[in-house]
Amino acid sequence: MKRIAFSLLILLAGQSHAAAFQNGSFELGSFSGTPAFDTIGAGSSAITGWQVLGHSVDWINQSFWQSSNGRLSIDLNGAGFGGLAQTFDTIAGQRYTVNFDLAGNPDRQSVKSVAVNAGDFSQTFLFNSVGHSFGNMGWSKQSFSFTAQANQTTLSFVSPTNDGNTYWGAALDNVSVQVAPVPEPETYALMGLGLLGLIASRRRRIQN
């Protein structure tokens, strides 16, 4: 137990000096506010902590459509297929959990897609904007976990260019990254008891 506690202290100490993930709700940066959204081109870092990928994204004020958290959110397709990426410090081998809210530009009633990558994780998430509107975006909560492969990890959200939604992409807001919870020692003990019970049960069946 002392070794486990000491290892956890080292892990927490390392994390306290890490460059934390930031601006998951896109509230920080040089947003003009005129008109109700800014179209941000590839390579731009106008959105604090994030880099724009692909063609462009739209940085949207809540006066244009309903945000999920705060006043600003993202349409991953600006004047073309786009995306966002952020690189932050991690600990190789450590598990992390990413949460984000997903919707879609309702100007085109269709299924939106976004390819999400981080560490050893890669998956395409879908959102159907049919029946939704600017005042009722239908934000859905999404979550996944990844294992960091190095001392820095890049989290990216990219709009695939083959889904037909050139100007009406997936909407993104309220992104967060946390260290995945580690089971308590009591949990391991319960797992061990369950395994012993399973072994005993199998032995009884064999003997009978």
C-alpha positions in Angstrom: 0.0 0.0 0.0 2.8 2.4 0.8 4.3 1.8 -2.7 1.0 2.5 -4.3 0.4 5.7 -2.3 4.0 6.9 -3.1 3.4 6.2 -6.9 0.2 8.1 -6.8 1.9 11.1 -5.2 4.6 11.1 -7.9 1.8 10.9 -10.6 -0.1 13.8 -9.1 3.1 15.9 -8.7 3.9 15.4 -12.4 0.4 16.4 -13.4 0.5 19.6 -11.3 3.3 20.8 -13.6 1.6 19.9 -16.8 0.2 22.4 -19.3 -3.5 21.6 -18.8 -6.1 21.3 -21.5 -7.8 24.6 -21.8 -10.8 26.5 -23.3 -13.0 23.6 -23.9 -16.1 25.8 -24.3 -14.3 28.1 -26.7 -15.0 31.2 -24.6 -11.5 32.6 -24.8 -9.8 34.2 -27.9 -10.2 37.1 -30.3 -13.9 36.7 -31.2 -15.2 39.8 -33.0 -18.9 39.2 -32.3 -19.8 40.8 -35.6 -21.7 39.3 -37.3 -23.0 36.6 -35.0 -20.2 34.2 -35.9 -16.6 34.4 -37.1 -15.2 32.2 -39.9 -11.7 31.1 -38.8 -9.3 29.8 -41.4 -6.9 26.9 -41.4 -3.8 27.4 -39.1 -5.4 30.1 -37.1 -5.0 30.2 -33.3 -7.6 32.9 -32.7 -9.5 30.4 -30.5 -7.2 30.2 -27.4 -5.5 26.8 -27.1 -6.9 25.5 -30.4 -5.6 25.2 -34.0 -8.0 25.2 -36.9 -7.6 22.3 -39.4 -8.9 21.7 -42.9 -10.5 24.7 -44.6 -12.2 26.6 -41.8 -14.6 26.6 -38.9 -17.4 28.9 -37.7 -17.1 30.3 -34.2 -20.7 30.8 -33.2 -22.3 33.3 -30.8 -25.4 32.1 -28.9 -27.3 35.0 -30.5 -27.1 32.8 -33.7 -27.8 29.4 -32.2 -28.2 27.8 -28.8 -24.8 27.0 -27.2 -24.3 24.1 -24.9 -22.1 25.8 -22.3 -21.3 29.5 -22.1 -22.0 31.8 -25.1 -19.8 30.4 -27.8 -19.6 27.1 -29.7 -18.2 25.7 -33.0 -19.5 24.6 -36.4 -16.7 22.4 -37.6 -17.5 23.4 -41.2 -17.0 27.1 -41.9 -16.7 28.0 -45.6 -15.6 24.3 -46.1 -14.8 21.2 -44.2 -12.8 22.0 -41.1 -11.6 20.8 -37.7 -9.9 21.7 -34.4 -7.0 20.3 -32.6 -5.3 21.0 -29.2 -2.1 19.6 -27.9 -1.6 19.3 -24.1 0.8 17.6 -21.7 0.0 14.0 -20.7 1.7 11.1 -19.0 2.6 8.2 -21.2 0.5 5.1 -20.3 -2.0 7.2 -18.3 -5.8 6.8 -19.1 -7.8 10.0 -19.7 -11.5 10.6 -20.3 -12.8 13.2 -22.8 -16.3 14.6 -22.6 -17.9 16.8 -25.2 -21.3 18.0 -26.4 -22.2 17.3 -30.0 -25.0 18.7 -32.2 -25.2 19.8 -35.9 -25.9 22.8 -38.0 -29.7 22.6 -38.5 -29.6 24.8 -41.6 -29.2 21.5 -43.4 -31.3 18.7 -41.9 -29.0 15.7 -42.2 -26.6 13.4 -40.3 -23.4 15.1 -39.3 -20.1 13.3 -38.6 -16.9 14.1 -36.8 -13.7 12.1 -36.7 -12.2 12.2 -33.2 -8.6 11.2 -32.4 -6.5 11.2 -29.2 -3.7 8.9 -28.1 -4.8 5.4 -29.0 -8.4 6.4 -29.7 -10.0 7.0 -33.1 -13.7 7.0 -33.8 -16.3 8.8 -35.9 -19.3 10.2 -34.0 -22.6 11.0 -35.6 -25.4 13.4 -34.9 -28.7 13.7 -36.8 -29.9 17.3 -37.0 -33.3 16.5 -38.4 -36.0 18.1 -36.3 -33.6 20.5 -34.6 -33.4 24.3 -34.9 -31.1 27.2 -33.9 -33.2 27.6 -30.8 -33.2 23.8 -30.0 -29.9 22.3 -31.1 -30.4 19.0 -29.3 -26.9 18.9 -27.8 -26.0 15.3 -26.9 -23.3 14.4 -24.3 -20.5 12.2 -25.7 -17.6 10.5 -23.8 -14.6 8.3 -24.5 -11.3 7.3 -22.9 -7.8 7.1 -24.3 -4.3 6.0 -23.2 -1.6 8.6 -23.7 1.2 7.4 -25.9 3.7 10.2 -25.0 4.3 13.2 -22.8 2.0 15.3 -25.1 -1.3 14.3 -26.7 -3.2 16.0 -29.6 -7.0 15.9 -29.4 -8.6 16.5 -32.7 -12.1 16.9 -34.0 -12.2 16.8 -37.9 -15.2 17.0 -40.2 -14.9 14.2 -42.9 -14.9 15.6 -46.4 -17.1 12.8 -47.7 -20.3 13.3 -45.8 -21.8 16.0 -48.0 -22.2 18.7 -45.3 -19.8 21.2 -46.9 -21.1 24.3 -45.0 -23.3 22.7 -42.3 -21.1 20.6 -40.1 -21.2 19.0 -36.7 -21.4 21.4 -33.8 -19.0 21.2 -30.8 -19.0 22.6 -27.3 -18.1 21.9 -23.7 -15.0 19.8 -24.3 -13.2 18.5 -21.2 -10.2 16.2 -20.4 -9.7 14.5 -17.1 -7.5 11.7 -15.8 -9.6 8.6 -15.9 -10.5 7.4 -12.3 -8.4 4.6 -10.8 -10.4 1.9 -9.0 -10.2 2.1 -5.2 -8.3 -0.7 -3.4 -11.7 -1.9 -2.1 -12.8 -2.3 -5.7 -9.8 -4.6 -6.4 -10.6 -6.5 -3.3 -14.2 -7.1 -4.5 -13.0 -8.1 -7.9 -10.7 -10.6 -6.2 -13.5 -12.0 -4.1 -15.7 -12.3 -7.2 -12.9 -14.2 -9.0 -12.4 -16.6 -6.1 -16.2 -17.2 -6.0 -16.2 -18.0 -9.7 -13.3 -20.5 -9.3 -15.0 -22.1 -6.4 -18.3 -22.4 -8.3 -16.5 -24.1 -11.3 -14.8 -26.5 -8.9 -18.1 -27.5 -7.4 -19.6 -28.1 -10.9 -16.6 -30.3 -11.8 -16.8 -32.3 -8.6 -20.5 -32.9 -9.1 
